Amino acid sequence: MKKQKKQNGQINRRRFIGIGTAAAAYSFMPRFVRGNAYKFASEKPDSVFGGVTIGAITYSYRSLPGKNAEDTLDYLVQSGLSSCELMSGAIEISAGAPDNRRDISTWRKTMTSMVKFKKIREMYNKAGVDINIVKFGNIGGDKVSSEEHEYMFNVAKTMGAKGITTELNESKAKNLGALADKNGIAIGFHNHTQLKPTTYSEGSYFSQGKYIMANLDIGHYAAGNGISALSLVNELGQQGRLLSLHVKDRTFDGKTVPFGEGDAQIAEILQLIKKQKWNVFCDIELEYRIPEGSDAIKEVRKCVEYCKNALI
């Protein structure tokens, strides 16, 4: 049965290979020729399929040269995405953060005005892309000051984000529970393979505040537990504690593979969210090896098409 499911996934994936053709011409254009593509797009992207919002964490574009908010928006639009989990680095580069990352905490404390961040949000929204989540990796850390935490929540609110993501950590949950409730911004905890079926039910995460939630990586979960995250998605969704998914495919023995070739049950999980009408952001995270002759934009487009076909 498992073999048959994988074969079906591979057949479905081959159906999607052709969508990379349009992106190919774009990818080989010199940057100075194509400019920021979002400025010239005739139509705004729309990646809500069957009521389910498909986006991407912008880490997916780490192999591409541009790292600021403008370049990242360009990549999102070319991928056909109208939603994203935006890494804080892109935002802060465009807002004038220092190149020396050791100085970032000091710089954040000086940023009492949100004008620059408001302009970034306006640029994204004008292009048809919503910044639904912002990732601040060190939020909630014991050494992070109250001023820096205030800055992070203010940036997220200015971006129009519903949540901030960070790595799974009970100490962070204790530090952030009251702040998340106060600001009305969810904290979504991202997992690698360490998450178990009972981590949330037996841990103290959700007792820290109503805005403590999960940013569930379904690929990592499958690789770490030898089962898909379908049951956990249902459990967290029913509890209203599921902020977002990181959508990737991995096998039970740990390989990271193209969508439809692993054991994560991407299609079934997306269909569950659609059926239940949960407001969960489903963000593609491109981690499988990019094939020779392709690039991150083309591969994300294939992932978007896979999700679309699972939902329509």
Phi and psi in degrees as a GROMACS rama.xvg file:
@    title "Ramachandran Plot"
@    xaxis  label "Phi"
@    yaxis  label "Psi"
@TYPE xy
-62.4558  -41.4297  LYS-2
-62.219  -42.8161  LYS-3
-62.6099  -40.3475  GLN-4
-61.7534  -42.0216  LYS-5
-66.271  -40.3808  LYS-6
-61.9395  -42.0567  GLN-7
-61.5203  -41.1565  ASN-8
-61.7246  -39.8702  GLY-9
-67.7465  -39.6035  GLN-10
-62.8497  -46.0609  ILE-11
-60.6553  -40.7594  ASN-12
-62.6813  -39.6872  ARG-13
-61.3674  -30.558  ARG-14
-63.2099  -25.4612  ARG-15
-95.0842  -9.30677  PHE-16
-59.0756  -34.2152  ILE-17
-63.5393  -18.74  GLY-18
-71.5298  -13.8818  ILE-19
-74.4192  -13.4918  GLY-20
-61.1574  -45.737  THR-21
-65.6008  -37.303  ALA-22
-69.8135  -25.6382  ALA-23
-61.3229  -45.3651  ALA-24
-61.6139  -39.4362  ALA-25
-62.5727  -45.1148  TYR-26
-64.6457  -29.8216  SER-27
-91.7144  1.8001  PHE-28
-74.0488  136.527  MET-29
-61.657  147.597  PRO-30
-56.9626  -39.1877  ARG-31
-71.1828  -16.5392  PHE-32
-84.6754  -47.3568  VAL-33
-79.6519  -22.7174  ARG-34
59.015  -156.529  GLY-35
-85.7957  108.522  ASN-36
-60.9663  -29.5774  ALA-37
-62.8628  -23.9955  TYR-38
-72.1333  -20.5743  LYS-39
-114.32  -1.72036  PHE-40
-64.2478  131.177  ALA-41
-76.4641  -26.7269  SER-42
-131.741  144.231  GLU-43
-75.7635  146.857  LYS-44
-68.355  154.667  PRO-45
-143.416  106.014  ASP-46
-117.412  36.9518  SER-47
-101.664  114.669  VAL-48
-121.23  121.214  PHE-49
60.671  29.0245  GLY-50
84.3011  0.176026  GLY-51
-104.202  128.237  VAL-52
-85.8912  115.188  THR-53
-101.856  125.962  ILE-54
-134.667  -156.212  GLY-55
-150.087  144.466  ALA-56
-77.4661  133.932  ILE-57
-73.517  -4.67438  THR-58
-56.2781  -25.6238  TYR-59
-57.8936  -23.4875  SER-60
-101.802  19.5091  TYR-61
-62.3842  -22.4724  ARG-62
-81.1186  -9.32992  SER-63
-91.1511  156.903  LEU-64
-70.2803  -37.2362  PRO-65
-77.2517  135.289  GLY-66
-120.574  -8.66236  LYS-67
-86.6037  179.243  ASN-68
-66.4246  -34.6777  ALA-69
-66.5929  -48.7925  GLU-70
-63.0988  -41.0371  ASP-71
-63.1114  -40.0577  THR-72
-62.129  -40.9689  LEU-73
-54.9061  -47.5822  ASP-74
-64.8427  -40.202  TYR-75
-63.5356  -45.62  LEU-76
-63.567  -43.0803  VAL-77
-65.3561  -23.166  GLN-78
-84.3821  -6.89789  SER-79
79.4855  28.8349  GLY-80
-106.881  137.178  LEU-81
-111.052  10.4479  SER-82
-147.017  151.843  SER-83
-155.521  158.561  CYS-84
-103.949  107.45  GLU-85
-94.0049  122.849  LEU-86
-66.1226  139.263  MET-87
-62.3192  -27.4222  SER-88
-58.2332  -43.4456  GLY-89
-62.8267  -42.5207  ALA-90
-62.4102  -47.0395  ILE-91
-73.8126  -31.9187  GLU-92
-60.3481  -47.0013  ILE-93
-69.8882  -22.4862  SER-94
-88.3326  0.0527771  ALA-95
96.6093  23.808  GLY-96
-64.4504  151.013  ALA-97
-67.3796  150.432  PRO-98
-65.6165  -32.9368  ASP-99
-78.0501  106.5  ASN-100
-66.0253  -17.7403  ARG-101
-66.8473  -20.7548  ARG-102
-93.4053  3.1021  ASP-103
-64.8335  -35.6487  ILE-104
-63.7014  -42.632  SER-105
-63.9462  -43.2675  THR-106
-61.8791  -42.5218  TRP-107
-60.2298  -37.2336  ARG-108
-66.9704  -23.4654  LYS-109
-86.3391  -12.9806  THR-110
-87.2478  74.4808  MET-111
-83.8921  -19.6589  THR-112
-95.9359  138.18  SER-113
-101.717  14.9983  MET-114
-59.6011  -46.6779  VAL-115
-63.4823  -36.9273  LYS-116
-73.2443  -34.1583  PHE-117
-62.1699  -38.8224  LYS-118
-66.0947  -36.3179  LYS-119
-64.1382  -45.2736  ILE-120
-60.6685  -44.3785  ARG-121
-60.292  -39.6001  GLU-122
-61.6873  -45.1937  MET-123
-66.0224  -47.2072  TYR-124
-64.363  -36.3852  ASN-125
-63.0263  -33.3472  LYS-126
-82.1248  -6.51364  ALA-127
93.26  19.6112  GLY-128
-117.304  127.561  VAL-129
-95.4726  135.746  ASP-130
-94.0973  88.9092  ILE-131
-82.212  -23.8298  ASN-132
-141.564  142.376  ILE-133
-117.293  138.083  VAL-134
-103.565  118.635  LYS-135
-116.124  106.016  PHE-136
-61.5544  -34.1473  GLY-137
-101.177  7.69523  ASN-138
-60.625  138.289  ILE-139
88.296  -6.16486  GLY-140
-66.0682  149.876  GLY-141
-62.1091  -26.6355  ASP-142
-94.221  0.540466  LYS-143
-82.5899  128.772  VAL-144
-74.8058  162.557  SER-145
-63.3731  -34.4532  SER-146
-64.8557  -40.4808  GLU-147
-69.6146  -37.8574  GLU-148
-63.6073  -41.7166  HIS-149
-60.172  -42.2231  GLU-150
-59.3089  -47.2732  TYR-151
-61.8629  -44.7596  MET-152
-66.0229  -37.743  PHE-153
-64.6434  -40.4723  ASN-154
-62.4812  -46.8902  VAL-155
-59.2514  -44.6289  ALA-156
-65.2541  -39.6956  LYS-157
-65.3102  -34.9166  THR-158
-71.447  -14.0917  MET-159
83.5954  15.8735  GLY-160
-73.8632  149.559  ALA-161
-91.4452  -18.3613  LYS-162
-158.143  166.364  GLY-163
-121.96  135.862  ILE-164
-108.48  150.819  THR-165
-158.262  178.093  THR-166
-78.9799  150.405  GLU-167
-60.3849  122.291  LEU-168
-166.238  121  ASN-169
-67.4015  -34.7064  GLU-170
-62.9869  -40.4259  SER-171
-63.186  -38.9971  LYS-172
-60.2089  -41.7937  ALA-173
-64.5055  -39.7394  LYS-174
-71.9779  -26.72  ASN-175
-106.165  -14.2976  LEU-176
-53.4858  -53.3821  GLY-177
-68.1481  -37.3761  ALA-178
-65.7871  -40.8657  LEU-179
-64.0801  -44.1669  ALA-180
-63.0667  -42.2886  ASP-181
-62.2934  -40.7588  LYS-182
-90.3367  -11.312  ASN-183
67.0828  28.6131  GLY-184
-119.007  125.636  ILE-185
-73.3583  147.961  ALA-186
-106.213  117.165  ILE-187
-103.315  119.004  GLY-188
-89.4281  121.02  PHE-189
-89.0836  138.743  HIS-190
-112.572  152.275  ASN-191
-103.747  -142.037  HIS-192
-80.6891  -1.95312  THR-193
-76.3142  -16.2992  GLN-194
-71.022  131.037  LEU-195
-111.653  165.05  LYS-196
-57.3897  -26.4926  PRO-197
-104.714  4.72927  THR-198
-55.9392  -47.9977  THR-199
-78.1434  -38.1417  TYR-200
-70.1576  -30.615  SER-201
-99.0928  -14.4671  GLU-202
-89.2212  179.221  GLY-203
-103.087  12.1522  SER-204
-52.8641  -59.9911  TYR-205
-72.785  -17.9528  PHE-206
-73.6177  -10.9587  SER-207
-80.0842  -17.8357  GLN-208
166.111  156.935  GLY-209
-72.1568  -14.8725  LYS-210
-98.6514  8.38763  TYR-211
-84.9799  121.283  ILE-212
-138.778  -176.584  MET-213
-111.164  137.963  ALA-214
-109.439  88.0672  ASN-215
-84.6034  117.453  LEU-216
-88.5183  105.815  ASP-217
-74.2602  -25.357  ILE-218
-72.1378  -49.0069  GLY-219
-60.021  -39.0847  HIS-220
-62.6341  -44.0628  TYR-221
-62.1701  -43.9985  ALA-222
-67.0409  -33.2026  ALA-223
-83.4601  -21.6551  GLY-224
-120.314  -12.316  ASN-225
72.6005  15.8476  GLY-226
-141.43  157.729  ILE-227
-76.8566  165.172  SER-228
-85.9421  9.69691  ALA-229
-55.9639  -46.3296  LEU-230
-66.3983  -39.4195  SER-231
-69.4145  -37.4478  LEU-232
-58.4284  -44.362  VAL-233
-63.5424  -43.1682  ASN-234
-62.6648  -49.1034  GLU-235
-69.2376  -36.3797  LEU-236
-64.1477  -42.4252  GLY-237
-63.8931  -31.714  GLN-238
-82.4678  -9.48192  GLN-239
71.3778  29.0454  GLY-240
-114  16.0986  ARG-241
-107.665  100.777  LEU-242
-73.4367  -48.4084  LEU-243
-161.257  164.822  SER-244
-114.578  148.17  LEU-245
-99.3996  117.3  HIS-246
-97.0391  110.822  VAL-247
-148.752  164.018  LYS-248
-114.646  130.095  ASP-249
-136.359  154.668  ARG-250
-88.1001  163.077  THR-251
-63.3167  -24.439  PHE-252
-93.0132  11.1573  ASP-253
102.516  -2.94198  GLY-254
-76.1767  141.171  LYS-255
-98.9733  121.065  THR-256
-132.459  163.512  VAL-257
-58.1957  155.058  PRO-258
-55.5868  134  PHE-259
92.7823  -6.26149  GLY-260
-107.992  1.06966  GLU-261
-116.797  -157.953  GLY-262
-114.37  10.0761  ASP-263
-74.5231  -14.0664  ALA-264
58.7439  51.1644  GLN-265
-56.5335  -50.8059  ILE-266
-60.9299  -44.2705  ALA-267
-64.5373  -38.7386  GLU-268
-67.8329  -43.2737  ILE-269
-63.1798  -39.5102  LEU-270
-66.7009  -34.3492  GLN-271
-63.3891  -44.6198  LEU-272
-62.6972  -40.7069  ILE-273
-62.699  -47.3497  LYS-274
-60.9645  -41.7459  LYS-275
-82.6611  -11.8044  GLN-276
59.1882  39.2618  LYS-277
-79.0734  141.558  TRP-278
-86.4147  76.3467  ASN-279
-118.362  128.079  VAL-280
-82.2881  124.643  PHE-281
-108.959  101.113  CYS-282
-106.824  118.605  ASP-283
-62.3409  134.539  ILE-284
-123.135  106.988  GLU-285
-78.0019  109.42  LEU-286
-128.831  -13.7508  GLU-287
-71.346  160.025  TYR-288
-64.6162  128.703  ARG-289
-72.9963  125.592  ILE-290
-63.9591  153.888  PRO-291
-59.3696  133.757  GLU-292
89.3151  -4.89135  GLY-293
-109.28  -175.248  SER-294
-154.036  177.007  ASP-295
-62.4537  -37.792  ALA-296
-62.9005  -47.6537  ILE-297
-63.9285  -39.1067  LYS-298
-70.5384  -39.1653  GLU-299
-62.956  -39.0284  VAL-300
-59.9227  -39.2601  ARG-301
-64.3813  -39.8597  LYS-302
-65.07  -40.542  CYS-303
-60.4921  -44.1437  VAL-304
-64.0902  -38.6364  GLU-305
-59.5747  -48.0193  TYR-306
-63.7899  -41.5665  CYS-307
-59.152  -46.4671  LYS-308
-66.9152  -25.6062  ASN-309
-75.0368  -19.4743  ALA-310
-110.319  -16.3575  LEU-311
